[in-house]
Amino acid sequence: MDHGSSRADKTVEEQRDIQKEVAENDQKQQGGNKKGAVQAGARAYPEPPFPKQHHPKPGHEADIDPAPMYDAPFYRGSGKLEGMVALITGGDSGIGRSVAILFAREGADVTIAHLAEDEDAEETRKCIEKEGRRCLVVRGDVRDPLFCKRLVQNTVDEFGKLDILVNNAAFQVHTKKLEDLSEEHFDETIKTNLYGYFNMAKAALPHLRNGSSIINTGSVVGLKGSPELLDYSMTKGGIHAFTKALASNLIERGIRVNAVAPGPVWTPLNPSDREADDVSTFGSQVPMKRPAQPEELAPAYVFLASPQMASYITGEVLPVVGG
């Protein structure tokens, strides 16, 4: 055997040793992943599997097991929104509730609008007042432009101004096939998720001024699509486009417009949509292997609303998707 052949055999042996080592490490890593989801926050968050459950629309936070974590006890306010006034649609529960609480903790008075979740809205009001800020609760449908105008006017009458609009109210129901997506269902999604945002922005704009901001809630499905959320994906992609277009439209007025695109989040939206078996594994498909809790999304809204932190940011869609 010549020297070249011997060297080749040795190289093959070394490569196989590397291959074996990598395979063994991969096997160990796979075993480690089965231990649970990624916990990288200030406290541990619930992991799938969750109790099987399905709730009627619009969903009530008080009925969900485990209860969504929204109060962010380790988050300390520092006056980032001191003296400002915010209006949050869908502010009674889920992401909206947590955003309302952190806005209050940062010094803002808050109006929360909700569809029909009176118990949830009352709990959110108590949380805001516990932070030492004022809260106005208004019940109504953002599909109705007259309600949106009245909601904004009520806010201005109560607090004297409006600085921040958070468009967050949404409707979502899965359908497995396009043929099963009725016109009524499609209209409900479009009118809530797109008309609602348009109506609220148009109603708020006369009261916004230089330094004000609009924050829209988009979604990861607006970035990637979802086979069983055809209509919802369409609206969330539309919200992202609306965000960018409106930001360009309002930039010369000094009004910033941005969006947050959440991945799976443990809120009333999904247990009132998915089948019980799907709810049990909700969020397990993302790299962190669990859904976010509302308090993990809310700081992104504080960041985008704060003139100290985001004065040079507009027209952006900020993904918070778990990897």
C-alpha positions as CSV (number, residue, x, y, z in Angstrom):
1,M,0.0,0.0,0.0
2,D,1.5,3.3,-1.0
3,H,1.6,6.4,1.2
4,G,-1.3,8.1,-0.6
5,S,-3.7,5.2,-0.1
6,S,-2.7,4.8,3.5
7,R,-3.4,8.5,4.1
8,A,-6.8,8.2,2.4
9,D,-7.8,5.3,4.6
10,K,-6.8,7.2,7.7
11,T,-8.9,10.2,6.5
12,V,-11.9,8.0,6.0
13,E,-11.5,6.6,9.5
14,E,-11.3,10.1,11.0
15,Q,-14.4,11.2,9.1
16,R,-16.3,8.2,10.4
17,D,-15.2,9.0,13.9
18,I,-16.5,12.6,13.5
19,Q,-19.8,11.3,12.0
20,K,-20.2,8.9,15.0
21,E,-19.5,11.7,17.5
22,V,-22.0,14.0,15.9
23,A,-24.7,11.3,15.7
24,E,-24.2,10.6,19.4
25,N,-24.4,14.3,20.3
26,D,-27.5,14.7,18.2
27,Q,-29.1,11.8,20.0
28,K,-28.3,13.3,23.4
29,Q,-29.7,16.7,22.2
30,Q,-32.9,15.1,21.1
31,G,-33.3,13.4,24.4
32,G,-32.7,16.8,26.1
33,N,-35.4,18.5,24.1
34,K,-37.9,16.1,25.4
35,K,-37.4,17.4,28.9
36,G,-39.5,20.5,28.3
37,A,-39.8,23.9,26.7
38,V,-37.4,26.7,26.7
39,Q,-37.6,28.8,29.9
40,A,-35.5,32.0,29.5
41,G,-37.6,34.5,31.3
42,A,-37.9,36.1,34.7
43,R,-40.2,33.2,35.8
44,A,-41.3,29.8,34.5
45,Y,-44.2,29.6,32.1
46,P,-46.7,26.8,31.4
47,E,-45.8,24.2,28.8
48,P,-47.8,21.9,26.7
49,P,-49.7,19.6,27.1
50,F,-52.4,21.8,28.5
51,P,-55.8,20.6,29.7
52,K,-58.1,19.9,26.8
53,Q,-60.6,22.7,26.5
54,H,-62.8,24.6,24.1
55,H,-64.6,27.8,24.9
56,P,-67.4,29.7,23.2
57,K,-66.6,33.0,21.4
58,P,-65.5,35.6,22.2
59,G,-63.7,33.7,25.0
60,H,-63.3,34.7,28.6
61,E,-59.9,34.8,30.3
62,A,-61.3,33.7,33.6
63,D,-62.3,30.3,32.1
64,I,-58.9,29.4,30.7
65,D,-56.7,26.7,32.3
66,P,-54.0,27.4,33.1
67,A,-54.7,31.1,33.6
68,P,-52.8,33.4,31.2
69,M,-49.9,35.2,32.9
70,Y,-50.3,39.0,32.3
71,D,-49.2,41.0,35.3
72,A,-45.4,40.9,34.7
73,P,-44.4,41.1,38.4
74,F,-40.7,41.5,37.6
75,Y,-41.3,44.4,35.2
76,R,-40.5,47.7,36.8
77,G,-41.9,50.9,35.3
78,S,-39.7,53.9,34.8
79,G,-42.0,56.6,33.4
80,K,-41.6,55.7,29.8
81,L,-45.2,56.8,29.1
82,E,-45.6,59.3,31.9
83,G,-48.6,61.6,31.4
84,M,-49.8,59.9,28.2
85,V,-53.2,58.5,27.3
86,A,-53.6,55.2,25.5
87,L,-56.6,53.5,23.9
88,I,-56.5,49.7,23.5
89,T,-59.1,47.7,21.6
90,G,-59.4,44.2,22.8
91,G,-57.9,45.5,26.0
92,D,-60.0,43.4,28.4
93,S,-57.9,40.2,28.1
94,G,-54.9,38.4,26.6
95,I,-52.2,40.6,25.1
96,G,-54.4,43.7,25.4
97,R,-54.8,43.3,29.1
98,S,-51.1,42.9,29.7
99,V,-50.3,45.9,27.5
100,A,-52.8,48.0,29.4
101,I,-51.2,47.1,32.7
102,L,-47.7,47.8,31.6
103,F,-48.8,51.1,30.0
104,A,-50.3,52.1,33.3
105,R,-47.1,51.0,35.1
106,E,-45.2,53.3,32.8
107,G,-47.4,56.2,33.7
108,A,-50.3,56.2,31.2
109,D,-54.0,56.5,31.7
110,V,-55.8,53.8,29.6
111,T,-59.1,53.3,27.8
112,I,-59.9,49.6,27.1
113,A,-62.5,48.6,24.6
114,H,-64.1,45.2,24.5
115,L,-66.9,43.4,22.7
116,A,-68.8,41.6,25.5
117,E,-66.3,40.3,28.1
118,D,-67.6,42.4,31.0
119,E,-65.9,40.2,33.8
120,D,-62.5,40.3,32.1
121,A,-62.8,44.0,31.4
122,E,-63.6,44.7,35.1
123,E,-60.6,42.7,36.2
124,T,-58.3,44.7,33.8
125,R,-59.7,48.0,35.1
126,K,-58.9,46.9,38.7
127,C,-55.3,46.0,37.6
128,I,-54.8,49.4,35.9
129,E,-56.1,51.3,39.0
130,K,-53.8,49.2,41.2
131,E,-51.0,50.7,39.2
132,G,-52.2,54.1,40.3
133,R,-53.6,55.2,36.9
134,R,-57.1,55.9,35.6
135,C,-59.1,53.5,33.4
136,L,-62.1,53.9,31.2
137,V,-63.9,50.8,30.0
138,V,-66.1,50.9,26.9
139,R,-68.2,48.1,25.4
140,G,-68.8,47.9,21.7
141,D,-67.9,46.7,18.2
142,V,-65.0,48.1,16.3
143,R,-66.6,47.0,13.0
144,D,-69.0,50.0,13.6
145,P,-67.3,53.3,12.6
146,L,-69.8,55.3,14.7
147,F,-68.8,53.3,17.8
148,C,-65.1,53.9,17.0
149,K,-65.7,57.7,16.8
150,R,-67.7,57.6,20.1
151,L,-65.0,55.5,21.7
152,V,-62.3,58.0,20.8
153,Q,-64.4,61.0,21.9
154,N,-65.2,59.3,25.2
155,T,-61.5,58.9,25.8
156,V,-60.7,62.5,25.0
157,D,-63.6,63.7,27.1
158,E,-62.4,61.6,30.0
159,F,-58.7,62.2,29.9
160,G,-58.3,65.4,27.8
161,K,-56.3,63.9,24.9
162,L,-55.1,60.7,23.1
163,D,-51.5,59.8,22.6
164,I,-51.4,56.1,21.8
165,L,-53.8,53.9,19.8
166,V,-53.3,50.1,20.1
167,N,-55.4,48.2,17.5
168,N,-55.6,44.7,19.0
169,A,-59.2,43.4,18.7
170,A,-59.4,40.4,16.5
171,F,-61.6,37.5,15.3
172,Q,-60.2,34.1,14.4
173,V,-61.7,30.6,13.7
174,H,-59.9,27.8,12.0
175,T,-61.3,26.0,8.9
176,K,-59.7,23.0,7.4
177,K,-60.8,23.5,3.8
178,L,-61.4,26.6,1.7
179,E,-64.8,25.2,0.7
180,D,-65.8,25.3,4.4
181,L,-65.0,29.0,4.7
182,S,-68.4,30.7,4.3
183,E,-68.9,34.2,3.1
184,E,-70.3,35.1,6.5
185,H,-67.2,33.8,8.3
186,F,-64.9,35.6,5.8
187,D,-66.8,38.8,6.3
188,E,-66.6,38.6,10.1
189,T,-62.9,38.2,10.0
190,I,-62.3,41.0,7.4
191,K,-64.6,43.5,9.1
192,T,-63.2,42.9,12.6
193,N,-59.5,42.7,11.7
194,L,-59.2,45.1,8.8
195,Y,-62.2,47.4,9.0
196,G,-61.8,47.6,12.8
197,Y,-58.2,48.8,12.5
198,F,-59.1,51.3,9.7
199,N,-62.1,52.6,11.6
200,M,-60.1,53.1,14.8
201,A,-57.2,54.8,13.1
202,K,-59.5,57.2,11.2
203,A,-61.4,58.0,14.4
204,A,-58.2,58.6,16.4
205,L,-56.2,60.6,13.8
206,P,-57.9,64.1,14.5
207,H,-56.7,63.8,18.1
208,L,-53.2,62.5,17.5
209,R,-50.2,64.9,17.1
210,N,-46.5,65.0,16.8
211,G,-45.1,62.3,19.1
212,S,-48.2,60.2,19.1
213,S,-48.1,56.6,17.9
214,I,-50.3,53.8,16.5
215,I,-49.4,50.2,17.3
216,N,-51.2,47.4,15.4
217,T,-51.3,43.7,16.4
218,G,-50.3,41.6,13.4
219,S,-49.3,37.9,13.6
220,V,-46.7,35.4,12.5
221,V,-49.4,34.0,10.2
222,G,-49.4,37.3,8.4
223,L,-45.7,36.7,7.7
224,K,-45.9,32.9,6.9
225,G,-49.5,32.1,6.3
226,S,-51.5,29.2,7.9
227,P,-53.3,26.5,6.0
228,E,-56.3,26.5,8.3
229,L,-56.4,30.3,8.8
230,L,-56.8,31.5,5.3
231,D,-58.9,34.5,6.1
232,Y,-57.1,35.4,9.3
233,S,-53.7,35.1,7.6
234,M,-55.0,37.5,4.8
235,T,-56.1,40.1,7.4
236,K,-52.9,39.9,9.4
237,G,-50.8,40.3,6.2
238,G,-53.1,43.2,5.4
239,I,-52.4,44.7,8.8
240,H,-48.7,44.6,8.2
241,A,-49.1,46.3,4.9
242,F,-51.5,48.8,6.4
243,T,-48.9,49.6,9.1
244,K,-46.2,50.3,6.6
245,A,-48.5,52.4,4.3
246,L,-50.0,54.4,7.2
247,A,-46.5,55.0,8.6
248,S,-45.5,56.6,5.3
249,N,-48.7,58.6,5.2
250,L,-48.3,60.0,8.7
251,I,-44.5,60.4,9.0
252,E,-44.5,64.1,8.2
253,R,-47.0,64.7,11.0
254,G,-44.6,63.1,13.5
255,I,-47.0,60.2,14.2
256,R,-45.3,56.8,14.3
257,V,-47.0,53.6,13.2
258,N,-45.7,50.2,13.9
259,A,-46.9,46.6,14.5
260,V,-46.1,43.7,16.7
261,A,-46.4,40.2,15.1
262,P,-46.9,37.6,17.8
263,G,-46.4,33.9,17.4
264,P,-48.6,31.6,19.5
265,V,-49.8,33.3,22.7
266,W,-51.8,31.8,25.5
267,T,-54.9,34.0,25.3
268,P,-58.7,33.5,25.0
269,L,-58.4,33.8,21.2
270,N,-57.2,30.2,20.6
271,P,-59.0,28.1,23.2
272,S,-62.2,29.7,21.8
273,D,-61.2,28.7,18.3
274,R,-59.3,25.4,18.1
275,E,-60.6,22.0,19.0
276,A,-59.8,20.7,22.5
277,D,-57.0,18.3,21.3
278,D,-55.3,21.1,19.4
279,V,-55.5,23.5,22.4
280,S,-53.7,20.8,24.4
281,T,-50.6,21.0,22.2
282,F,-50.9,24.7,21.3
283,G,-47.4,26.4,20.9
284,S,-45.4,23.2,21.0
285,Q,-44.5,23.5,17.3
286,V,-42.3,26.6,17.7
287,P,-38.6,26.3,18.6
288,M,-39.3,27.3,22.3
289,K,-41.9,24.5,22.4
290,R,-44.5,26.5,24.2
291,P,-46.8,29.5,23.6
292,A,-45.8,32.9,24.9
293,Q,-47.7,34.4,27.8
294,P,-49.2,37.8,27.3
295,E,-46.7,39.5,29.6
296,E,-43.9,38.3,27.3
297,L,-45.5,40.3,24.4
298,A,-46.5,43.5,26.3
299,P,-42.9,45.0,26.6
300,A,-42.7,45.1,22.8
301,Y,-45.7,47.5,22.8
302,V,-44.2,49.6,25.5
303,F,-41.0,49.8,23.5
304,L,-42.8,50.9,20.3
305,A,-45.1,53.4,22.2
306,S,-42.3,55.1,24.2
307,P,-40.9,58.3,22.7
308,Q,-37.7,57.7,24.7
309,M,-37.0,54.3,23.1
310,A,-38.7,54.3,19.6
311,S,-38.6,57.9,18.4
312,Y,-36.7,56.8,15.2
313,I,-38.9,53.7,14.5
314,T,-41.9,53.7,12.2
315,G,-43.3,51.4,9.6
316,E,-41.8,48.3,11.2
317,V,-43.3,44.9,12.0
318,L,-41.7,43.5,15.1
319,P,-41.9,39.7,15.3
320,V,-42.1,38.1,18.7
321,V,-42.6,34.5,17.6
322,G,-40.6,32.1,19.9
323,G,-37.7,31.5,17.6
